[in-house]
Amino acid sequence: NERNKSKLEDLFSFFLKEKISGTNSRMSENINHFLTLFQSKDVYKVLSLLVMKKMQKAKYSTLPDDHFGLGFSNYTHFTSPIRRYADLLVHQIIKGNIKDSNSLYGLIELCNEGELKSQLCEREYQTLKGLRFLNSKLSNTYTGFILEFKGAKIFVHNPLSGLTGYILKRSLPRDKYVLSKNRLVLTGKSRGIKYKVGQRLKVKIEKVDFTSHEVCFYIS
């Protein structure tokens, strides 16, 4: 949607220092170009996460919708070899074996629900493995990249564990911090200290919480 498109344009302009905009098909080219420029840099993983967060989540539908990333006006997909029930549905539709639209809608909703459950299970497994890893090395210093600013927290991605934790703003040097309009820079009004999305930090672990599946960092 237009709001996410605007956020992507802000992100590109911030890192490339130039204004980038365009149609959906042009924007897909901009995304690929933008990520290619940073592919060999250590901030690449964080930028990929930021782009993914600002794009609309994919889902199965009967509507002939376009594909934002590829720039195609008509799009469907299936895996080869077949691995998902959605793949079987595509085959059955092509063969003309599904003629009842109502049953198709119900089957598509089941596919979307199953996809979401699968993603959540995979994410929870990866999070627990990451938390156990960090909990076993509490005294270490880690590299973190600022992902976003939200409320009282600065979210930081740690590439080694694959986890995104947070730094509490109250742990920063005492100051009154102001977030920029594009929400990409946090600035202390008195000292002028800046924290920017994509910025590399050295962090240590404040606590690992297995109940909330969160890790709290502080700047070392």
Contacts in CASP RR format, 6 or more apart in sequence:
PFRMAT RR
TARGET T0000
AUTHOR 0000-0000-0000
METHOD contacts of the structure
MODEL  1
NERNKSKLEDLFSFFLKEKISGTNSRMSENINHFLTLFQSKDVYKVLSLL
VMKKMQKAKYSTLPDDHFGLGFSNYTHFTSPIRRYADLLVHQIIKGNIKD
SNSLYGLIELCNEGELKSQLCEREYQTLKGLRFLNSKLSNTYTGFILEFK
GAKIFVHNPLSGLTGYILKRSLPRDKYVLSKNRLVLTGKSRGIKYKVGQR
LKVKIEKVDFTSHEVCFYIS
1 56 0 8 1.000
4 54 0 8 1.000
4 55 0 8 1.000
4 56 0 8 1.000
5 24 0 8 1.000
5 27 0 8 1.000
7 54 0 8 1.000
8 27 0 8 1.000
8 30 0 8 1.000
8 31 0 8 1.000
8 51 0 8 1.000
8 54 0 8 1.000
8 55 0 8 1.000
9 19 0 8 1.000
9 20 0 8 1.000
9 21 0 8 1.000
9 27 0 8 1.000
10 182 0 8 1.000
10 184 0 8 1.000
11 47 0 8 1.000
11 50 0 8 1.000
11 51 0 8 1.000
11 54 0 8 1.000
11 184 0 8 1.000
11 197 0 8 1.000
12 20 0 8 1.000
12 30 0 8 1.000
12 34 0 8 1.000
13 19 0 8 1.000
13 20 0 8 1.000
14 182 0 8 1.000
14 184 0 8 1.000
14 197 0 8 1.000
15 34 0 8 1.000
15 38 0 8 1.000
15 47 0 8 1.000
16 34 0 8 1.000
16 37 0 8 1.000
20 30 0 8 1.000
20 34 0 8 1.000
21 27 0 8 1.000
22 30 0 8 1.000
24 66 0 8 1.000
24 68 0 8 1.000
24 71 0 8 1.000
25 71 0 8 1.000
27 68 0 8 1.000
27 69 0 8 1.000
28 68 0 8 1.000
28 69 0 8 1.000
28 70 0 8 1.000
28 71 0 8 1.000
31 51 0 8 1.000
31 69 0 8 1.000
34 47 0 8 1.000
34 51 0 8 1.000
35 44 0 8 1.000
35 47 0 8 1.000
35 48 0 8 1.000
35 51 0 8 1.000
38 44 0 8 1.000
38 47 0 8 1.000
42 143 0 8 1.000
42 145 0 8 1.000
42 159 0 8 1.000
42 200 0 8 1.000
43 145 0 8 1.000
43 198 0 8 1.000
43 200 0 8 1.000
45 145 0 8 1.000
45 157 0 8 1.000
45 159 0 8 1.000
46 145 0 8 1.000
46 146 0 8 1.000
46 147 0 8 1.000
46 157 0 8 1.000
46 198 0 8 1.000
47 198 0 8 1.000
49 147 0 8 1.000
49 157 0 8 1.000
49 164 0 8 1.000
50 147 0 8 1.000
50 148 0 8 1.000
50 197 0 8 1.000
50 198 0 8 1.000
53 148 0 8 1.000
55 68 0 8 1.000
55 69 0 8 1.000
56 68 0 8 1.000
59 112 0 8 1.000
59 115 0 8 1.000
60 86 0 8 1.000
60 108 0 8 1.000
60 111 0 8 1.000
60 112 0 8 1.000
60 115 0 8 1.000
61 108 0 8 1.000
62 101 0 8 1.000
62 104 0 8 1.000
62 105 0 8 1.000
62 108 0 8 1.000
64 74 0 8 1.000
65 75 0 8 1.000
66 72 0 8 1.000
66 73 0 8 1.000
66 74 0 8 1.000
66 75 0 8 1.000
67 75 0 8 1.000
76 90 0 8 1.000
77 90 0 8 1.000
78 84 0 8 1.000
78 86 0 8 1.000
78 87 0 8 1.000
78 90 0 8 1.000
78 91 0 8 1.000
79 87 0 8 1.000
82 88 0 8 1.000
82 91 0 8 1.000
84 111 0 8 1.000
85 107 0 8 1.000
85 110 0 8 1.000
85 111 0 8 1.000
86 108 0 8 1.000
86 111 0 8 1.000
86 115 0 8 1.000
89 98 0 8 1.000
89 104 0 8 1.000
89 107 0 8 1.000
89 108 0 8 1.000
89 111 0 8 1.000
92 98 0 8 1.000
93 104 0 8 1.000
98 104 0 8 1.000
98 107 0 8 1.000
124 213 0 8 1.000
126 162 0 8 1.000
127 163 0 8 1.000
127 213 0 8 1.000
128 210 0 8 1.000
128 213 0 8 1.000
130 161 0 8 1.000
130 162 0 8 1.000
130 163 0 8 1.000
131 161 0 8 1.000
131 163 0 8 1.000
131 208 0 8 1.000
131 210 0 8 1.000
131 213 0 8 1.000
131 215 0 8 1.000
133 160 0 8 1.000
133 161 0 8 1.000
134 142 0 8 1.000
134 158 0 8 1.000
134 161 0 8 1.000
134 163 0 8 1.000
134 205 0 8 1.000
134 208 0 8 1.000
134 215 0 8 1.000
135 208 0 8 1.000
135 210 0 8 1.000
138 205 0 8 1.000
138 208 0 8 1.000
139 204 0 8 1.000
140 204 0 8 1.000
140 205 0 8 1.000
141 202 0 8 1.000
141 203 0 8 1.000
141 204 0 8 1.000
141 220 0 8 1.000
142 158 0 8 1.000
142 160 0 8 1.000
142 161 0 8 1.000
142 202 0 8 1.000
142 203 0 8 1.000
142 204 0 8 1.000
142 205 0 8 1.000
142 217 0 8 1.000
143 158 0 8 1.000
143 159 0 8 1.000
143 160 0 8 1.000
143 200 0 8 1.000
143 201 0 8 1.000
143 202 0 8 1.000
143 203 0 8 1.000
144 156 0 8 1.000
144 157 0 8 1.000
144 158 0 8 1.000
144 159 0 8 1.000
144 200 0 8 1.000
144 201 0 8 1.000
144 202 0 8 1.000
144 203 0 8 1.000
144 217 0 8 1.000
145 156 0 8 1.000
145 157 0 8 1.000
145 159 0 8 1.000
145 198 0 8 1.000
145 199 0 8 1.000
145 200 0 8 1.000
145 201 0 8 1.000
146 154 0 8 1.000
146 155 0 8 1.000
146 156 0 8 1.000
146 195 0 8 1.000
146 196 0 8 1.000
146 197 0 8 1.000
146 198 0 8 1.000
146 199 0 8 1.000
146 201 0 8 1.000
147 155 0 8 1.000
147 156 0 8 1.000
147 157 0 8 1.000
147 164 0 8 1.000
147 197 0 8 1.000
147 198 0 8 1.000
148 154 0 8 1.000
148 155 0 8 1.000
148 183 0 8 1.000
148 197 0 8 1.000
149 155 0 8 1.000
149 179 0 8 1.000
149 183 0 8 1.000
149 186 0 8 1.000
149 195 0 8 1.000
149 197 0 8 1.000
151 169 0 8 1.000
152 168 0 8 1.000
152 169 0 8 1.000
152 170 0 8 1.000
153 166 0 8 1.000
153 167 0 8 1.000
153 168 0 8 1.000
153 169 0 8 1.000
154 166 0 8 1.000
154 167 0 8 1.000
154 168 0 8 1.000
154 169 0 8 1.000
154 172 0 8 1.000
154 186 0 8 1.000
154 195 0 8 1.000
155 164 0 8 1.000
155 165 0 8 1.000
155 166 0 8 1.000
156 164 0 8 1.000
156 165 0 8 1.000
156 166 0 8 1.000
156 167 0 8 1.000
156 201 0 8 1.000
156 203 0 8 1.000
156 217 0 8 1.000
157 163 0 8 1.000
157 164 0 8 1.000
157 165 0 8 1.000
158 164 0 8 1.000
158 165 0 8 1.000
158 203 0 8 1.000
158 215 0 8 1.000
158 217 0 8 1.000
161 215 0 8 1.000
163 215 0 8 1.000
165 214 0 8 1.000
165 215 0 8 1.000
165 216 0 8 1.000
165 217 0 8 1.000
166 214 0 8 1.000
166 215 0 8 1.000
166 216 0 8 1.000
166 217 0 8 1.000
167 203 0 8 1.000
167 216 0 8 1.000
167 217 0 8 1.000
167 218 0 8 1.000
167 219 0 8 1.000
168 216 0 8 1.000
168 218 0 8 1.000
169 177 0 8 1.000
169 186 0 8 1.000
171 206 0 8 1.000
171 218 0 8 1.000
171 219 0 8 1.000
172 193 0 8 1.000
172 195 0 8 1.000
172 219 0 8 1.000
173 191 0 8 1.000
173 193 0 8 1.000
175 188 0 8 1.000
175 189 0 8 1.000
175 190 0 8 1.000
175 191 0 8 1.000
175 192 0 8 1.000
175 193 0 8 1.000
176 188 0 8 1.000
176 189 0 8 1.000
176 190 0 8 1.000
177 186 0 8 1.000
177 187 0 8 1.000
177 188 0 8 1.000
177 189 0 8 1.000
178 186 0 8 1.000
178 187 0 8 1.000
178 188 0 8 1.000
178 189 0 8 1.000
179 185 0 8 1.000
179 186 0 8 1.000
180 186 0 8 1.000
180 187 0 8 1.000
184 196 0 8 1.000
184 197 0 8 1.000
185 194 0 8 1.000
185 195 0 8 1.000
185 196 0 8 1.000
185 197 0 8 1.000
186 194 0 8 1.000
186 195 0 8 1.000
186 196 0 8 1.000
187 193 0 8 1.000
187 194 0 8 1.000
187 195 0 8 1.000
188 194 0 8 1.000
201 219 0 8 1.000
202 219 0 8 1.000
202 220 0 8 1.000
203 217 0 8 1.000
203 218 0 8 1.000
203 219 0 8 1.000
203 220 0 8 1.000
204 217 0 8 1.000
204 218 0 8 1.000
204 220 0 8 1.000
205 215 0 8 1.000
205 216 0 8 1.000
205 217 0 8 1.000
206 216 0 8 1.000
206 217 0 8 1.000
206 218 0 8 1.000
207 215 0 8 1.000
207 216 0 8 1.000
208 215 0 8 1.000
208 216 0 8 1.000
209 215 0 8 1.000
209 216 0 8 1.000
END
